[in-house]
Amino acid sequence: MSSPNESKGEIKKLRKALADIISGCSKLTVTPNKSSSLFDPEQESFICYAKHFNFWDQLELDEKYEEAYNYALKKGMPKREDVLKELAESGQWTEKDELSWGTEKSFLDNMRDTKAKAIIPAQIKQIEKNIKEQEIKVAEIEKKRADLIGKTCESQADARINSVTIIASLYEDKGLTKRLLSDEDAEYLDNNDHAVLIEGYNKGVEYLETKKLQLISLSGFFSSYFSIVENDPVKLFNAKNVSDLTFYQLNLLSYAKMFRSIIRNTNPPKHFLEDPEKLIEWSEKGEKARKLMEKSRDKSKDFSVVGAKKSEYKEMGIEDEGGGVDIFKLAEKNGKKGKKGKAKLGIMDFV
C-alpha cells in the first residue's frame, strides 16, 4: 500500500532503497577536496559502493576494536574509569556529577515512555517539547563530561575503528570484489579524507534510515514479495542462513513482521495503516486506546476523553468506521444538557 501523501518521487526512492537492501550495497558519490592525501584533489568526484555489514562483519570489527584498545593501553593511554576516579578525587567531576548525569538520561527515557503512552495529541506535543529541551540539557552535560575526560583507551579505539569501518565498507565495484582502499590506508586516512568519505557514505545510505525501512515494510511493492516468503523470509535475499543477512535486511524483515502482527492483532484505524510511527504508538498505547476506539464505534454509548478537542479524535484513532457515530452529535441528539446548556458526555479518562 502506498500512502496518498507520498509523492511518486518518494516511492521511487523507497523502491531504490529496497533494491540496495536486496543487493547488499549502496552506490556512493565521493568528492575529494584539495587537502586530500589518498585521492586526486583535481578529481571532481568518483563512484564507489558501500557494503552493508552483517553479523560476521560486526564480529570482525569488534575484534579490531579490542586490538586498538589494547594497543592504546600498552602505549600508556589511560582507561576511562581511571580518569573518572582522578576527576572525582580532584573534584572536577564527582560521583554526584556522574549520578546526576545518569539521572538526567533516565528522566529523558521516562519522557519518551510517557509520550508512547499518551493519547491526546495536544499532550503529546507538549511532551515532545519537553523531550527536546531535556535532550539539549543532556547533550550539554555529556559534552562537559567528555571534555574533562579527554583522550582514553576507549576514545582512541573509537577513532581507530571509525577509520577501519569506513575502509572495510568501501568497494570499487557493485559486486564487492575489489576494495577501494587497503587496510594500510587506514594509517594515512586523515580527517579531510575521512570527512569526505563519511559525507559520501551518509548521502548514499540516507534512504536506509529507520523511518524509511519502516515505510518500505508497509509498502505495497514490498508486501507483494514478503507475503510469498513470509514463512521463510530469508529467501527474499537469497541468503543461506539468518546470520548472513545484512543488518538492513534483518531490520526490514523485523519491521515487516512487527507491523503485520500489530495490524492482525489490534485492528488499528485505517488511517494508521500507512504511518509507521502512528502504528507503533497505537500498539504501545495498548488496550486503553483500543477500548477508546471501540467505544467510539458503539452507537449506544456516548463519551469524551478528558482534555481532548474534537479535532484531535481522529489522531487518537477514533473515527466514524463500521457504523460508528460522531460522539458530539450523539450527545446533542440525546438532549442531555448541563447547567450551562452544553451537551453532556460520559467522561472516560485514558491518560
C-alpha positions as CSV (number, residue, x, y, z in Angstrom):
1,M,0.0,0.0,0.0
2,S,1.3,3.4,-0.9
3,S,0.4,6.4,1.2
4,P,-1.5,9.1,-0.7
5,N,0.7,11.7,0.9
6,E,3.8,10.2,-0.7
7,S,5.0,11.6,-4.0
8,K,5.9,9.4,-6.9
9,G,9.4,10.5,-6.5
10,E,9.5,9.4,-2.8
11,I,8.1,6.0,-3.8
12,K,10.7,5.6,-6.4
13,K,13.4,6.3,-3.8
14,L,11.9,3.7,-1.5
15,R,12.0,1.1,-4.3
16,K,15.6,2.0,-5.0
17,A,16.3,1.6,-1.3
18,L,14.8,-1.8,-1.3
19,A,16.9,-2.7,-4.4
20,D,20.0,-1.7,-2.4
21,I,18.9,-3.7,0.6
22,I,18.4,-6.8,-1.6
23,S,21.8,-6.4,-3.3
24,G,23.6,-5.7,0.0
25,C,25.3,-2.5,-1.0
26,S,24.7,1.2,-1.8
27,K,26.1,3.4,-4.6
28,L,28.1,6.3,-3.3
29,T,29.5,9.5,-4.8
30,V,32.6,10.8,-3.2
31,T,34.0,14.3,-3.8
32,P,37.7,14.7,-2.7
33,N,38.9,18.1,-1.5
34,K,42.2,19.9,-2.2
35,S,43.7,18.7,1.0
36,S,43.2,15.0,0.2
37,S,46.2,12.7,0.7
38,L,44.6,9.5,-0.6
39,F,42.7,10.8,-3.7
40,D,43.5,13.0,-6.6
41,P,42.5,16.5,-5.4
42,E,41.8,17.6,-9.0
43,Q,39.3,14.8,-9.4
44,E,35.8,16.2,-9.3
45,S,34.1,13.1,-7.9
46,F,34.1,9.3,-8.2
47,I,31.7,6.4,-7.7
48,C,32.1,3.6,-5.3
49,Y,30.0,1.1,-3.3
50,A,29.3,0.6,0.4
51,K,28.9,-2.9,1.6
52,H,26.1,-3.5,4.1
53,F,27.5,-5.2,7.1
54,N,26.2,-8.4,8.7
55,F,26.8,-10.3,11.9
56,W,30.2,-11.6,10.8
57,D,31.4,-8.2,9.6
58,Q,30.5,-6.8,13.0
59,L,32.3,-9.6,14.8
60,E,35.5,-8.7,12.9
61,L,35.1,-5.1,13.7
62,D,34.7,-5.9,17.4
63,E,37.9,-7.9,17.3
64,K,39.7,-4.9,15.7
65,Y,38.3,-2.6,18.4
66,E,39.8,-4.8,21.1
67,E,43.2,-4.7,19.2
68,A,43.1,-0.9,19.1
69,Y,42.1,-0.7,22.7
70,N,44.9,-3.0,23.9
71,Y,47.4,-1.1,21.7
72,A,46.5,2.2,23.3
73,L,46.7,0.6,26.7
74,K,50.3,-0.6,26.0
75,K,51.2,2.9,24.9
76,G,50.2,4.2,28.3
77,M,46.8,5.7,27.4
78,P,44.6,5.8,30.5
79,K,41.3,3.9,30.8
80,R,38.1,5.9,31.1
81,E,37.3,4.5,34.5
82,D,40.7,5.6,35.9
83,V,40.3,9.1,34.5
84,L,36.9,9.3,36.2
85,K,38.4,8.3,39.5
86,E,41.0,11.0,39.2
87,L,38.4,13.6,38.3
88,A,36.3,12.6,41.3
89,E,39.3,12.9,43.6
90,S,40.1,16.4,42.3
91,G,36.5,17.5,42.5
92,Q,36.3,18.3,38.8
93,W,33.7,15.6,38.1
94,T,32.4,13.9,41.2
95,E,30.4,10.8,41.8
96,K,27.5,13.1,42.4
97,D,28.0,14.6,38.9
98,E,28.1,11.1,37.4
99,L,24.9,10.2,39.2
100,S,23.2,13.4,38.1
101,W,24.2,12.7,34.5
102,G,22.6,9.2,34.8
103,T,19.5,10.7,36.4
104,E,19.0,13.2,33.6
105,K,19.4,10.4,31.0
106,S,16.8,8.3,32.9
107,F,14.5,11.3,33.0
108,L,14.8,11.6,29.3
109,D,14.0,7.9,28.8
110,N,10.9,8.3,31.1
111,M,9.7,11.2,29.0
112,R,9.9,9.1,25.9
113,D,8.0,6.3,27.6
114,T,5.3,8.8,28.7
115,K,4.9,10.1,25.1
116,A,4.4,6.5,23.9
117,K,1.5,6.0,26.5
118,A,-0.1,9.4,25.9
119,I,-3.2,9.6,23.8
120,I,-4.3,13.2,23.4
121,P,-2.3,15.0,20.6
122,A,-2.0,18.3,22.5
123,Q,-0.4,16.5,25.4
124,I,1.9,14.6,23.1
125,K,3.1,17.9,21.5
126,Q,3.9,19.3,25.0
127,I,5.8,16.1,25.9
128,E,7.8,16.3,22.6
129,K,8.7,19.9,23.5
130,N,9.9,18.8,26.9
131,I,11.9,16.0,25.4
132,K,13.7,18.4,23.0
133,E,14.6,20.6,26.0
134,Q,15.8,17.6,28.0
135,E,17.9,16.3,25.0
136,I,19.7,19.7,24.9
137,K,20.3,19.6,28.6
138,V,21.7,16.0,28.5
139,A,23.9,16.9,25.5
140,E,25.5,19.8,27.3
141,I,26.2,17.6,30.3
142,E,27.7,14.9,28.1
143,K,29.9,17.4,26.3
144,K,31.3,18.8,29.6
145,R,32.0,15.2,30.8
146,A,33.7,14.3,27.5
147,D,35.9,17.4,27.6
148,L,37.0,16.7,31.1
149,I,37.8,13.0,30.4
150,G,39.8,13.8,27.3
151,K,41.7,11.0,25.4
152,T,41.4,7.5,26.8
153,C,41.9,3.9,25.5
154,E,38.2,3.9,24.7
155,S,38.3,7.2,22.7
156,Q,41.5,6.1,20.8
157,A,39.9,2.7,20.0
158,D,36.7,4.5,18.8
159,A,38.7,6.8,16.5
160,R,40.6,3.9,15.1
161,I,37.6,1.7,14.5
162,N,35.8,4.6,12.7
163,S,38.6,4.6,10.1
164,V,38.7,0.8,9.9
165,T,35.0,0.6,9.4
166,I,34.7,3.1,6.6
167,I,37.6,1.5,4.7
168,A,36.2,-2.0,5.2
169,S,32.9,-1.0,3.8
170,L,34.0,0.7,0.5
171,Y,34.5,-1.2,-2.8
172,E,35.2,-0.1,-6.4
173,D,32.5,-2.4,-7.9
174,K,28.9,-3.3,-7.1
175,G,29.9,-7.0,-6.9
176,L,32.1,-6.1,-3.9
177,T,35.1,-7.9,-5.3
178,K,37.7,-5.1,-5.2
179,R,38.3,-2.9,-2.2
180,L,38.6,0.8,-2.7
181,L,41.3,1.2,-0.1
182,S,43.6,-1.2,1.6
183,D,43.9,-1.9,5.4
184,E,47.2,0.1,5.4
185,D,45.4,3.1,4.1
186,A,43.7,3.4,7.5
187,E,47.1,4.6,8.8
188,Y,47.1,7.5,6.4
189,L,43.4,8.4,6.5
190,D,43.5,12.0,7.7
191,N,40.5,14.0,8.9
192,N,39.9,15.5,5.5
193,D,39.7,12.2,3.6
194,H,37.7,10.6,6.4
195,A,35.2,13.5,6.3
196,V,34.6,13.3,2.5
197,L,34.2,9.5,2.7
198,I,31.7,9.8,5.6
199,E,29.8,12.5,3.7
200,G,29.5,10.4,0.6
201,Y,28.5,7.4,2.7
202,N,25.8,9.2,4.6
203,K,24.3,10.6,1.4
204,G,24.4,7.1,-0.2
205,V,22.6,5.4,2.6
206,E,20.2,8.2,3.8
207,Y,17.2,6.2,2.4
208,L,18.1,3.3,4.6
209,E,17.4,5.1,7.9
210,T,14.9,3.6,10.3
211,K,11.9,5.6,9.2
212,K,12.5,4.6,5.5
213,L,12.8,0.9,6.4
214,Q,9.5,1.1,8.2
215,L,7.9,2.8,5.2
216,I,9.3,0.1,2.9
217,S,8.0,-2.7,5.2
218,L,4.4,-1.2,4.9
219,S,4.6,-0.5,1.2
220,G,2.6,-2.5,-1.4
221,F,5.6,-3.2,-3.6
222,F,7.4,-4.9,-0.7
223,S,4.4,-6.6,0.8
224,S,3.7,-8.4,-2.5
225,Y,7.1,-10.2,-2.2
226,F,7.0,-10.6,1.6
227,S,3.6,-12.3,1.6
228,I,5.0,-15.0,-0.7
229,V,8.1,-15.8,1.5
230,E,6.6,-14.8,4.9
231,N,7.2,-18.2,6.4
232,D,10.8,-18.3,5.1
233,P,11.8,-14.6,4.6
234,V,15.5,-15.4,4.2
235,K,14.6,-16.4,0.6
236,L,13.9,-12.8,-0.3
237,F,17.6,-12.0,0.0
238,N,18.9,-15.3,-1.3
239,A,20.8,-15.9,2.0
240,K,21.7,-19.4,3.2
241,N,21.5,-18.5,6.9
242,V,19.8,-15.8,9.0
243,S,23.3,-14.8,10.3
244,D,24.3,-13.9,6.7
245,L,21.6,-11.3,6.4
246,T,22.8,-7.7,6.5
247,F,21.6,-5.5,9.3
248,Y,19.4,-3.6,6.9
249,Q,17.8,-6.9,5.6
250,L,17.3,-8.1,9.2
251,N,15.7,-4.8,10.3
252,L,13.4,-4.7,7.3
253,L,12.1,-8.2,8.0
254,S,11.7,-7.4,11.7
255,Y,9.6,-4.3,10.9
256,A,7.5,-6.2,8.4
257,K,6.7,-8.9,10.9
258,M,6.1,-6.4,13.7
259,F,3.7,-4.3,11.7
260,R,1.8,-7.3,10.3
261,S,1.4,-8.5,13.9
262,I,0.1,-5.1,15.0
263,I,-2.4,-5.0,12.1
264,R,-3.6,-8.5,12.6
265,N,-3.9,-8.5,16.3
266,T,-5.0,-4.9,17.2
267,N,-7.3,-3.8,14.4
268,P,-5.8,-0.2,14.0
269,P,-7.7,2.6,12.4
270,K,-7.4,2.6,8.6
271,H,-5.6,6.0,8.5
272,F,-2.8,4.5,10.7
273,L,-2.0,1.6,8.3
274,E,0.5,3.7,6.2
275,D,2.1,5.6,9.1
276,P,4.8,3.6,10.9
277,E,5.0,6.0,13.8
278,K,1.3,6.0,14.5
279,L,1.1,2.2,14.3
280,I,3.9,1.8,16.8
281,E,2.3,4.4,19.2
282,W,-1.0,2.7,18.7
283,S,0.5,-0.7,19.7
284,E,2.4,0.8,22.7
285,K,-0.7,2.6,24.0
286,G,-2.3,-0.9,24.2
287,E,-5.7,-1.9,25.4
288,K,-6.7,1.5,26.7
289,A,-6.6,3.2,23.3
290,R,-8.3,0.2,21.6
291,K,-11.1,0.3,24.1
292,L,-11.5,4.0,23.5
293,M,-11.9,3.4,19.7
294,E,-14.3,0.6,20.3
295,K,-16.5,2.9,22.5
296,S,-16.5,5.5,19.7
297,R,-18.0,2.9,17.3
298,D,-20.7,1.9,19.7
299,K,-24.0,3.7,18.8
300,S,-25.5,3.1,22.2
301,K,-22.8,4.9,24.2
302,D,-21.7,8.5,24.4
303,F,-18.4,9.7,25.9
304,S,-15.5,12.0,25.6
305,V,-11.8,12.0,26.6
306,V,-10.7,14.5,29.3
307,G,-8.6,17.2,27.7
308,A,-9.2,16.2,24.1
309,K,-10.6,18.6,21.4
310,K,-13.0,17.3,18.8
311,S,-10.4,17.9,16.1
312,E,-8.0,15.6,17.9
313,Y,-10.2,12.5,18.0
314,K,-9.1,11.2,14.6
315,E,-5.4,11.5,15.5
316,M,-6.3,9.3,18.6
317,G,-7.7,6.6,16.4
318,I,-11.3,7.4,16.9
319,E,-13.1,7.6,13.6
320,D,-16.5,7.0,12.0
321,E,-16.0,3.5,10.8
322,G,-18.2,0.4,10.5
323,G,-21.3,2.1,11.8
324,G,-19.6,4.4,14.3
325,V,-21.1,7.7,15.1
326,D,-20.0,11.3,15.8
327,I,-19.9,11.4,19.6
328,F,-20.5,15.1,19.7
329,K,-23.6,14.9,17.6
330,L,-24.8,11.9,19.6
331,A,-24.7,13.8,22.8
332,E,-26.7,16.7,21.3
333,K,-29.2,14.3,19.8
334,N,-29.8,12.6,23.2
335,G,-30.7,16.0,24.5
336,K,-28.5,15.8,27.6
337,K,-27.9,19.4,28.8
338,G,-25.7,20.6,31.6
339,K,-26.3,23.6,33.8
340,K,-24.8,25.9,31.2
341,G,-26.8,24.4,28.3
342,K,-23.9,22.4,26.9
343,A,-24.3,18.8,25.8
344,K,-23.2,16.3,28.5
345,L,-20.9,13.4,27.6
346,G,-19.9,10.4,29.7
347,I,-16.3,11.0,30.7
348,M,-13.5,8.4,30.1
349,D,-10.0,9.5,31.1
350,F,-7.5,7.2,29.5
351,V,-4.4,9.3,30.1
